[in-house]
Amino acid sequence: MAFLYNFITSISQRLFVIKAAETPDGEIPDPVIALREKCSQHTACRKYKKRYEVCSERVNKTPGTDETCEEELFDFLHHRDQCVAKELFNYLK
């Protein structure tokens, strides 16, 4: 399950062209990362994140299960990304 979450996160990070001041080492900071972390802590998102974590623990403890936590993961990502979208466009070109 963690693989799916990491895959979706990495793909979605590449979809945006971000405007931001360059740091001294020439890198452009990605505000999506900070916004996702901030939005993950909102009350509505925490509920879905907790559901995903509980499901993931249950699946990892049960060998040979066919259960996946896709629904819980997508619910969490959907709510987190709705929150991010409200603020992200302030950073886009």
Secondary structure, 3 states (H helix, E strand, C coil): CHHHHHHHHHHHHCCCCECCCCCCCCCCCCHHHHHHHHHHCCHHHHHHHHHHHHHHHHHHHCCCCCCCCHHHHHHHHHHHHHHHHHHHCCCEC
